[in-house]
C-alpha cells in the first residue's frame, strides 16, 4: 500500500523530472521516489565518502610529490651554492667590474635557456629520476 503525498516543485525542476520520465519511460512518481530513496540511502553517503576519500588520496599524493620536488630543489640550490662558494676564489678589486659584466651576460643566457625549456615543457625535476635510472645499470656492472 502506498500513501499519497503532495509536493511542490519549482517549474524548472518539474520540467527536468518530466523530461527524465519521458526519456526513461517511467512515471514522474517513480523518478521522484528513486531520487528520495537515493537521498535517504546510507549507500549514497558511503559512495560520497568513497569519492571524497579517493580525491583526498589523490591530493595527498600530489602534495607528497610537491614536497619531494621542493626538498630536491632546496637541496640542489644549497649544494650548488656550497660548491660555488668553495671553489670560487675572491676577485681582486680591479677585476670585479669585468666579472660583474660577464656575470650579467651569463645570467641573461641562463634566463633565456630556462625560458626555452619551460616553453617546451621540459622539467629538470622530471629528468633526475630518468638520469638515475640510466646510471643504475651501468653501476651494477
Steps between C-alpha positions, in 0.01 A plus 500: 500500500618849420418827674439813302714809551465837331830665418568833333795543262636803322386497134853440364555197728158359409591542132825304554312224682244478219771489231688225684178302550425525126854395403505204741134414433421516872242688703595827666413339833753223435771758421429699816476183710840380372657841567365514856606139566847576370520812716395306811708193421808443716671361188490848348695637794749213468547572131555868569746415777686262267515771233633751755753244622625435147529873439683556829739215418573659163559837664727337759712338228522831314605675821767234565639557149504875560679455833755270333555748216541796736743304720697392193509857371614640836768232534621561143527875553674459837748249356573725203554804723733307730695365203519841333613675818759229563667510158463866403792714619435865584583740217739791526332842500615589149338183352162531672337733245586268210385196699167667583441587133582142398274373779206708375560369146512138621188549714306635202606190304381284789161673510459456124588130521257457790225673300559268202483190723180617666338575164583146385357356822834358611560457872831441671319335793347242262838435338675411828320165554561414134872580536521285813327207326744527209800500736390206720555222240845641417600503868385140557737362236 
